[in-house]
């Protein structure tokens, strides 16, 4: 796992206000992690495909894609 991916994962965990809930979207995560938004979008997509993220809401639900770091993801960054 490269440092940028771990940085995004740590940002998602840090921004979460509960273990399985996150109201932030990629733009907020990029700002928090001080990273390029397109790169964060790509990393989030990869993390989701690899099973490290769960999805809270989608654009169809409320206009935002929001994610949380699931148990597998939290274990990878040592937060489980």
C-alpha positions in Angstrom: 0.0 0.0 0.0 1.6 3.3 -1.0 1.8 6.4 1.2 -0.9 8.4 -0.6 -3.4 5.6 -0.2 -2.6 5.3 3.5 -2.9 9.1 3.9 -6.4 9.0 2.4 -7.3 6.1 4.7 -6.1 8.0 7.7 -7.9 11.1 6.7 -11.2 9.1 6.3 -10.7 7.6 9.7 -9.8 11.0 11.3 -12.9 12.7 9.7 -15.3 10.0 10.8 -17.5 10.9 13.8 -18.5 7.3 14.4 -16.8 4.0 13.4 -19.1 3.2 10.5 -20.3 6.7 9.4 -18.6 9.5 7.5 -20.4 12.5 6.2 -17.4 13.7 4.1 -16.9 13.3 0.4 -13.7 13.2 -1.7 -13.3 16.9 -1.9 -13.3 17.2 1.9 -10.9 14.3 2.3 -8.6 15.9 -0.3 -8.7 19.2 1.6 -8.0 17.6 4.9 -5.2 15.4 3.6 -3.8 18.3 1.4 -4.0 16.2 -1.7 -5.2 16.6 -5.2 -9.0 15.9 -5.5 -8.7 13.8 -8.6 -6.0 11.6 -7.0 -8.3 11.2 -3.9 -11.2 10.2 -6.1 -9.0 7.6 -7.8 -7.7 6.3 -4.4 -11.2 6.1 -3.0 -12.5 4.2 -6.0 -9.6 1.7 -5.6 -10.1 1.3 -1.9 -13.8 0.7 -2.4 -13.1 -1.9 -5.1 -10.5 -3.6 -2.9 -12.9 -3.8 0.0 -11.4 -1.3 2.4 -14.4 1.1 2.4 -18.1 0.9 2.9 -20.5 3.3 1.4 -22.9 5.4 3.6 -24.7 7.4 1.0 -24.6 7.9 -2.8 -25.3 10.7 -5.1 -28.7 9.2 -5.8 -29.5 9.2 -2.1 -28.7 12.7 -1.1 -26.4 14.3 -3.7 -23.1 13.2 -2.1 -21.0 10.1 -2.1 -19.8 9.4 1.4 -17.7 6.5 2.7 -16.4 5.0 5.9 -13.3 2.9 6.6 -14.6 -0.6 7.3 -13.0 -3.1 9.7 -10.6 -4.3 7.0 -9.5 -0.8 6.3 -9.1 0.2 10.0 -7.0 -2.9 10.6 -4.6 -1.9 7.8 -3.9 1.4 9.4 -3.7 0.0 12.9 -7.0 1.4 14.2 -8.9 -1.8 14.8 
